Amino acid sequence: MIFGVGIDIIEVSRVEDKLNRTPGLKEKLYTPVEIAYCESKKFPYQHYAARFAAKEAFLKALGTGWSQGIKFSEVEIRNLESGQPVIEVYGRAKELCQVQGINRFFVSLSHLKTHAVATVILEK
């Protein structure tokens, strides 16, 4: 059964500007796995923006927003060998999913030069 659906869109330039102007922000928002993945790409900020959008979409689907003590780095977007993105949750985000009985996550990412978008579906 679907628990929630979330979608988010963001400007790539906004993410790039914030990450370049704020020391330590990248490590606050993204896990080491996400940083390594994005930095391996020709246009890393498109990938950072897509992951940021996915984290926002996840919290919209969960129905909490950034309340409830969830940290950005507790929602991780990984890629399978096939390239398919998947979500891993840790800490408070994992606890809230367990309380709600959420046991499956679906995520879709897309980006262009200027914008990134993500959709997340949570299932229980």
Contacts in CASP RR format, 6 or more apart in sequence:
PFRMAT RR
TARGET T0000
AUTHOR 0000-0000-0000
METHOD contacts of the structure
MODEL  1
MIFGVGIDIIEVSRVEDKLNRTPGLKEKLYTPVEIAYCESKKFPYQHYAA
RFAAKEAFLKALGTGWSQGIKFSEVEIRNLESGQPVIEVYGRAKELCQVQ
GINRFFVSLSHLKTHAVATVILEK
1 123 0 8 1.000
1 124 0 8 1.000
2 121 0 8 1.000
2 122 0 8 1.000
2 123 0 8 1.000
3 61 0 8 1.000
3 62 0 8 1.000
3 100 0 8 1.000
3 101 0 8 1.000
3 102 0 8 1.000
3 122 0 8 1.000
3 123 0 8 1.000
3 124 0 8 1.000
4 61 0 8 1.000
4 62 0 8 1.000
4 63 0 8 1.000
4 121 0 8 1.000
4 122 0 8 1.000
5 60 0 8 1.000
5 61 0 8 1.000
5 119 0 8 1.000
5 120 0 8 1.000
5 121 0 8 1.000
5 122 0 8 1.000
6 57 0 8 1.000
6 58 0 8 1.000
6 60 0 8 1.000
6 61 0 8 1.000
6 119 0 8 1.000
6 120 0 8 1.000
6 121 0 8 1.000
7 57 0 8 1.000
7 60 0 8 1.000
7 117 0 8 1.000
7 118 0 8 1.000
7 119 0 8 1.000
7 120 0 8 1.000
8 52 0 8 1.000
8 53 0 8 1.000
8 54 0 8 1.000
8 56 0 8 1.000
8 57 0 8 1.000
8 60 0 8 1.000
8 117 0 8 1.000
8 118 0 8 1.000
9 53 0 8 1.000
9 115 0 8 1.000
9 116 0 8 1.000
9 117 0 8 1.000
10 49 0 8 1.000
10 52 0 8 1.000
10 53 0 8 1.000
10 56 0 8 1.000
10 115 0 8 1.000
10 116 0 8 1.000
10 117 0 8 1.000
11 49 0 8 1.000
11 114 0 8 1.000
11 115 0 8 1.000
12 45 0 8 1.000
12 46 0 8 1.000
12 49 0 8 1.000
12 111 0 8 1.000
12 112 0 8 1.000
12 113 0 8 1.000
12 114 0 8 1.000
12 115 0 8 1.000
12 116 0 8 1.000
13 45 0 8 1.000
13 114 0 8 1.000
14 49 0 8 1.000
15 45 0 8 1.000
15 48 0 8 1.000
15 49 0 8 1.000
15 52 0 8 1.000
15 116 0 8 1.000
16 45 0 8 1.000
16 48 0 8 1.000
16 49 0 8 1.000
18 25 0 8 1.000
19 25 0 8 1.000
19 26 0 8 1.000
19 29 0 8 1.000
19 45 0 8 1.000
19 48 0 8 1.000
26 35 0 8 1.000
26 48 0 8 1.000
27 35 0 8 1.000
27 73 0 8 1.000
28 71 0 8 1.000
28 72 0 8 1.000
28 73 0 8 1.000
29 52 0 8 1.000
29 55 0 8 1.000
29 72 0 8 1.000
29 73 0 8 1.000
30 38 0 8 1.000
30 48 0 8 1.000
30 51 0 8 1.000
30 72 0 8 1.000
30 73 0 8 1.000
31 73 0 8 1.000
31 76 0 8 1.000
33 76 0 8 1.000
33 78 0 8 1.000
34 48 0 8 1.000
34 51 0 8 1.000
34 76 0 8 1.000
34 77 0 8 1.000
34 78 0 8 1.000
37 47 0 8 1.000
37 78 0 8 1.000
37 79 0 8 1.000
38 44 0 8 1.000
38 45 0 8 1.000
38 47 0 8 1.000
38 48 0 8 1.000
38 51 0 8 1.000
41 47 0 8 1.000
43 113 0 8 1.000
46 111 0 8 1.000
46 112 0 8 1.000
46 113 0 8 1.000
46 116 0 8 1.000
47 111 0 8 1.000
49 111 0 8 1.000
49 115 0 8 1.000
49 116 0 8 1.000
50 77 0 8 1.000
50 109 0 8 1.000
50 110 0 8 1.000
50 111 0 8 1.000
50 116 0 8 1.000
50 117 0 8 1.000
50 118 0 8 1.000
51 77 0 8 1.000
51 109 0 8 1.000
51 118 0 8 1.000
52 116 0 8 1.000
53 109 0 8 1.000
53 116 0 8 1.000
53 117 0 8 1.000
53 118 0 8 1.000
54 75 0 8 1.000
54 77 0 8 1.000
54 85 0 8 1.000
54 87 0 8 1.000
54 107 0 8 1.000
54 109 0 8 1.000
54 118 0 8 1.000
54 120 0 8 1.000
55 72 0 8 1.000
55 75 0 8 1.000
55 77 0 8 1.000
56 118 0 8 1.000
57 107 0 8 1.000
57 118 0 8 1.000
57 119 0 8 1.000
57 120 0 8 1.000
58 75 0 8 1.000
58 87 0 8 1.000
58 93 0 8 1.000
58 105 0 8 1.000
58 107 0 8 1.000
58 120 0 8 1.000
58 122 0 8 1.000
59 65 0 8 1.000
59 66 0 8 1.000
59 70 0 8 1.000
59 75 0 8 1.000
60 120 0 8 1.000
61 120 0 8 1.000
61 121 0 8 1.000
61 122 0 8 1.000
62 93 0 8 1.000
62 96 0 8 1.000
62 97 0 8 1.000
62 100 0 8 1.000
62 102 0 8 1.000
62 122 0 8 1.000
64 70 0 8 1.000
64 96 0 8 1.000
68 92 0 8 1.000
68 96 0 8 1.000
69 92 0 8 1.000
70 92 0 8 1.000
70 93 0 8 1.000
70 96 0 8 1.000
71 92 0 8 1.000
71 93 0 8 1.000
73 90 0 8 1.000
74 89 0 8 1.000
74 90 0 8 1.000
74 91 0 8 1.000
74 92 0 8 1.000
74 93 0 8 1.000
74 94 0 8 1.000
75 87 0 8 1.000
75 89 0 8 1.000
75 93 0 8 1.000
76 87 0 8 1.000
76 88 0 8 1.000
76 89 0 8 1.000
76 90 0 8 1.000
77 85 0 8 1.000
77 86 0 8 1.000
77 87 0 8 1.000
77 107 0 8 1.000
77 109 0 8 1.000
78 85 0 8 1.000
78 86 0 8 1.000
78 87 0 8 1.000
78 88 0 8 1.000
79 85 0 8 1.000
79 86 0 8 1.000
80 86 0 8 1.000
85 107 0 8 1.000
85 108 0 8 1.000
85 109 0 8 1.000
86 105 0 8 1.000
86 107 0 8 1.000
87 105 0 8 1.000
87 107 0 8 1.000
87 120 0 8 1.000
89 97 0 8 1.000
89 105 0 8 1.000
97 103 0 8 1.000
97 122 0 8 1.000
100 124 0 8 1.000
101 124 0 8 1.000
102 122 0 8 1.000
102 123 0 8 1.000
102 124 0 8 1.000
103 123 0 8 1.000
103 124 0 8 1.000
104 122 0 8 1.000
104 123 0 8 1.000
104 124 0 8 1.000
105 120 0 8 1.000
105 121 0 8 1.000
105 122 0 8 1.000
105 123 0 8 1.000
106 120 0 8 1.000
106 121 0 8 1.000
106 122 0 8 1.000
106 123 0 8 1.000
107 118 0 8 1.000
107 119 0 8 1.000
107 120 0 8 1.000
107 121 0 8 1.000
108 118 0 8 1.000
108 119 0 8 1.000
109 116 0 8 1.000
109 117 0 8 1.000
109 118 0 8 1.000
110 116 0 8 1.000
110 117 0 8 1.000
110 118 0 8 1.000
111 117 0 8 1.000
END
